[in-house]
Amino acid sequence: MNLIERLATSVILIPTILGLLYIAARYGLPWIIGIILMVVAIPAGLEYIKLMHKTDIKIARWEFLASIPFIIFAYIVFDGRYGDIALLIGISYQILRYLRGGKHRQGLAAIAAGAFGLLYIPWMLHFFYRIFASGPTGWIYASSVFLMVCAYDAGAYAVGSRFGRHRVFPLVSPNKTWEGLLGGFILTVIITALSLLWIGELTVGQKVLHILLLSGLISAATQIGDLFESKLKRAAGVKDSGIFLPGHGGALDRLDGFLFALPAFYFYFYEVLGFIY
């Protein structure tokens, strides 16, 4: 039943996101991307707070949640000129709030968890908008990274659940296997190839090289994001971060790979390929 729910959710979700990306680009409506990010970031932030509370780290709920839209939209409005300032304000508040008193170790843990949470969710997530807003083809790049991460998750889940024998990190995520990682990488290569083949600036040899390198980078980043969130859940003693999408668990369960893959994709396209400005 979980597999059926997972497939049904993906069949609805993936075309919807791709359609919204096209509409936002076609009609110049960047606020649509902001809404998409908010829809997943707020629940993810709430789940993060709950996970921290289960580890006895008490983050101020409403202040943390209020910082998420503040930071995300600061990266969207005014061409993102004030995004870093908003992030600095949010982190500074997390520091100042716990300097007023209380136990030092608990306060330090709350500061670290609060500051990291703002980097982990809204800051890493804002790279999706930066990719989208990178130019006329930005929505294609954003669609590409979205499909790459989905492909890795799907390939790793399908191959790992059917053929998985050799565990990778049994203490953190017992269901993750080397066979699953290979399945995820292969499917990511296919999607990456479809994403890069249309780019005329590259020769065939360059395309093959970049397909393999980018696929490896996105696969590794997605897997690291998944394992990190699994570590958070292990520390909190829960199986899922919450209930957000049928068959997919919580918002963090769905976002974990994206949060690490987005800056990795942005770095590769900006620093290596030079396609994002």
C-alpha positions as CSV (number, residue, x, y, z in Angstrom):
1,M,0.0,0.0,0.0
2,N,2.9,2.3,0.8
3,L,4.3,1.8,-2.7
4,I,1.0,2.5,-4.3
5,E,0.6,5.7,-2.3
6,R,4.2,6.7,-3.2
7,L,3.6,6.2,-6.9
8,A,0.2,8.0,-6.9
9,T,1.7,11.0,-5.0
10,S,4.6,11.2,-7.4
11,V,2.4,11.0,-10.5
12,I,0.4,14.0,-9.3
13,L,3.2,16.0,-7.7
14,I,5.9,15.9,-10.4
15,P,3.8,17.2,-13.3
16,T,2.3,19.8,-11.0
17,I,5.7,21.2,-10.0
18,L,6.9,21.1,-13.6
19,G,3.8,22.9,-14.8
20,L,4.1,25.6,-12.1
21,L,7.8,26.2,-13.1
22,Y,6.7,26.7,-16.7
23,I,3.9,29.0,-15.8
24,A,6.1,31.0,-13.5
25,A,8.7,31.4,-16.3
26,R,6.3,31.9,-19.2
27,Y,4.3,34.7,-17.5
28,G,7.0,36.2,-15.3
29,L,5.5,35.2,-11.9
30,P,8.5,34.4,-9.7
31,W,6.3,34.6,-6.6
32,I,4.9,31.2,-7.6
33,I,8.3,29.7,-6.8
34,G,8.2,31.5,-3.4
35,I,4.9,29.9,-2.6
36,I,6.2,26.5,-3.6
37,L,9.1,26.9,-1.3
38,M,6.9,28.2,1.5
39,V,4.5,25.2,1.2
40,V,7.4,22.8,1.9
41,A,9.6,25.0,4.1
42,I,7.2,25.8,6.8
43,P,6.1,22.2,7.5
44,A,9.8,21.2,7.2
45,G,10.7,23.8,9.8
46,L,8.0,22.6,12.1
47,E,9.2,19.0,11.8
48,Y,12.8,20.2,12.5
49,I,11.7,21.9,15.7
50,K,9.9,18.7,16.8
51,L,12.9,16.6,16.1
52,M,15.1,19.0,18.1
53,H,12.6,19.0,21.0
54,K,12.7,15.2,21.1
55,T,16.5,15.5,21.5
56,D,15.9,17.9,24.4
57,I,17.0,20.9,22.4
58,K,14.3,23.6,22.8
59,I,14.1,25.9,19.9
60,A,11.7,28.8,20.0
61,R,9.0,27.6,17.7
62,W,7.3,30.8,16.4
63,E,10.5,32.8,16.1
64,F,12.1,30.1,14.1
65,L,9.1,29.5,11.8
66,A,8.7,33.3,11.2
67,S,12.3,33.5,10.1
68,I,11.8,31.0,7.3
69,P,9.4,33.1,5.0
70,F,11.4,36.2,6.0
71,I,14.6,34.6,4.6
72,I,13.1,32.9,1.6
73,F,11.3,36.0,0.3
74,A,14.3,38.2,1.0
75,Y,16.1,36.1,-1.6
76,I,13.3,36.5,-4.1
77,V,12.2,40.2,-3.9
78,F,14.5,43.0,-5.0
79,D,16.6,40.4,-7.0
80,G,17.7,38.8,-3.8
81,R,19.9,41.7,-2.7
82,Y,18.8,41.4,0.9
83,G,18.7,37.6,1.2
84,D,22.1,37.3,3.0
85,I,21.1,40.2,5.3
86,A,17.9,38.5,6.2
87,L,19.7,35.3,6.9
88,L,22.2,37.1,9.2
89,I,19.3,38.8,11.1
90,G,17.6,35.4,11.6
91,I,20.8,33.8,12.8
92,S,21.7,36.7,15.0
93,Y,18.3,36.5,16.7
94,Q,18.8,32.9,17.4
95,I,22.1,33.8,19.1
96,L,20.8,36.8,21.1
97,R,17.7,35.1,22.3
98,Y,19.6,32.5,24.3
99,L,22.2,34.9,25.7
100,R,19.8,36.4,28.2
101,G,20.1,33.6,30.8
102,G,19.5,30.0,31.5
103,K,21.8,27.1,31.5
104,H,24.8,27.6,29.3
105,R,25.0,24.2,27.7
106,Q,21.3,24.1,26.9
107,G,21.5,27.7,25.5
108,L,24.5,26.8,23.3
109,A,22.8,23.8,21.9
110,A,19.7,25.9,21.2
111,I,21.8,28.5,19.4
112,A,23.6,25.9,17.3
113,A,20.4,24.1,16.4
114,G,18.5,27.3,15.6
115,A,21.3,28.8,13.5
116,F,21.9,25.6,11.7
117,G,18.2,25.1,11.1
118,L,18.0,28.4,9.2
119,L,20.9,27.3,7.0
120,Y,19.6,23.8,6.6
121,I,16.1,24.7,5.4
122,P,15.5,28.2,4.0
123,W,19.1,29.0,2.9
124,M,19.7,25.7,1.1
125,L,16.2,25.7,-0.3
126,H,16.6,29.2,-1.8
127,F,19.0,27.8,-4.3
128,F,16.0,26.4,-6.2
129,Y,14.9,30.0,-6.8
130,R,18.4,31.1,-7.8
131,I,18.5,28.3,-10.3
132,F,15.1,29.2,-11.7
133,A,15.9,32.9,-11.9
134,S,19.3,32.4,-13.6
135,G,18.0,33.3,-17.1
136,P,15.5,32.4,-19.8
137,T,16.4,28.7,-19.5
138,G,16.4,28.9,-15.7
139,W,13.1,27.1,-15.4
140,I,14.6,24.2,-17.4
141,Y,17.6,24.0,-15.1
142,A,15.2,24.0,-12.1
143,S,13.1,21.3,-13.7
144,S,16.3,19.3,-14.4
145,V,17.6,19.3,-10.8
146,F,14.1,18.5,-9.5
147,L,13.9,15.5,-11.8
148,M,17.4,14.4,-11.1
149,V,16.7,14.2,-7.3
150,C,13.4,12.4,-8.0
151,A,15.1,10.0,-10.3
152,Y,17.8,9.2,-7.7
153,D,15.2,8.6,-5.0
154,A,13.1,6.4,-7.3
155,G,16.0,4.4,-8.6
156,A,17.5,3.8,-5.2
157,Y,14.1,2.8,-3.7
158,A,13.1,0.5,-6.6
159,V,16.5,-1.3,-6.9
160,G,17.3,-1.3,-3.2
161,S,13.9,-2.7,-2.2
162,R,14.1,-5.5,-4.9
163,F,17.8,-6.4,-5.1
164,G,19.4,-4.7,-2.0
165,R,21.7,-7.0,-0.1
166,H,24.8,-5.1,1.0
167,R,24.0,-2.3,3.5
168,V,25.8,1.0,3.4
169,F,25.2,2.7,6.8
170,P,23.3,0.1,8.8
171,L,23.4,2.1,12.0
172,V,21.9,5.2,10.5
173,S,19.7,3.9,7.7
174,P,19.4,0.1,7.6
175,N,17.5,0.0,4.3
176,K,20.1,1.8,2.3
177,T,22.2,-0.6,0.2
178,W,25.0,-0.4,-2.4
179,E,22.6,-1.9,-4.9
180,G,20.1,0.9,-4.3
181,L,22.8,3.6,-4.6
182,L,23.8,2.1,-8.0
183,G,20.2,2.1,-9.1
184,G,19.7,5.7,-8.1
185,F,22.9,6.7,-9.9
186,I,21.9,4.9,-13.1
187,L,18.5,6.6,-13.3
188,T,20.1,9.9,-12.4
189,V,22.5,9.5,-15.4
190,I,19.5,9.0,-17.7
191,I,17.7,12.1,-16.5
192,T,20.9,14.2,-16.5
193,A,21.6,13.1,-20.1
194,L,18.2,14.2,-21.2
195,S,18.8,17.5,-19.4
196,L,22.2,18.2,-21.0
197,L,21.9,16.8,-24.5
198,W,20.0,19.9,-25.7
199,I,22.8,22.3,-24.7
200,G,24.5,23.2,-27.9
201,E,27.6,24.8,-26.4
202,L,29.1,21.4,-25.4
203,T,30.7,18.8,-27.7
204,V,29.6,15.2,-27.4
205,G,32.6,14.3,-25.4
206,Q,32.1,17.2,-23.0
207,K,28.4,16.2,-22.6
208,V,29.3,12.7,-21.7
209,L,31.9,13.9,-19.1
210,H,29.6,16.4,-17.5
211,I,26.7,13.9,-17.5
212,L,28.7,11.5,-15.5
213,L,30.2,14.1,-13.2
214,L,27.0,15.9,-12.5
215,S,25.1,12.7,-12.0
216,G,27.7,11.6,-9.5
217,L,27.6,14.9,-7.7
218,I,23.8,15.0,-7.5
219,S,23.6,11.4,-6.5
220,A,26.1,11.9,-3.7
221,A,24.5,15.1,-2.5
222,T,21.0,13.6,-2.5
223,Q,22.2,10.5,-0.6
224,I,24.1,12.6,2.0
225,G,21.0,14.7,2.5
226,D,19.0,11.6,3.1
227,L,21.5,10.1,5.5
228,F,21.8,13.3,7.5
229,E,18.1,13.5,8.0
230,S,18.1,9.8,9.0
231,K,20.6,10.7,11.6
232,L,18.3,13.5,12.9
233,K,15.5,11.0,13.1
234,R,17.6,8.4,14.8
235,A,18.7,10.9,17.4
236,A,15.0,11.9,18.0
237,G,13.9,8.3,18.1
238,V,11.3,8.5,15.3
239,K,10.8,6.7,11.9
240,D,9.4,9.6,9.9
241,S,9.8,13.3,10.5
242,G,6.0,13.8,10.1
243,I,3.1,13.2,7.7
244,F,3.2,15.5,4.7
245,L,2.7,13.5,1.5
246,P,1.1,10.0,1.3
247,G,3.7,7.3,1.0
248,H,6.6,9.8,1.5
249,G,6.5,10.7,5.2
250,G,7.1,14.2,6.4
251,A,8.2,17.3,4.5
252,L,11.8,16.8,5.7
253,D,11.6,13.2,4.5
254,R,10.7,14.5,1.0
255,L,13.1,17.5,1.1
256,D,16.2,15.9,2.6
257,G,17.9,15.1,-0.7
258,F,16.9,18.3,-2.4
259,L,18.4,20.5,0.4
260,F,21.9,19.2,-0.4
261,A,21.4,18.7,-4.1
262,L,20.3,22.2,-4.9
263,P,23.5,24.1,-3.8
264,A,25.5,21.3,-5.4
265,F,23.7,21.7,-8.8
266,Y,24.0,25.5,-8.5
267,F,27.7,25.3,-7.9
268,Y,28.3,22.9,-10.8
269,F,26.3,25.0,-13.3
270,Y,27.8,28.2,-12.0
271,E,31.5,27.4,-11.3
272,V,32.0,24.5,-13.8
273,L,29.7,25.0,-16.7
274,G,29.2,28.7,-16.3
275,F,25.5,28.5,-17.4
276,I,24.2,30.3,-14.3
277,Y,24.9,33.9,-13.6
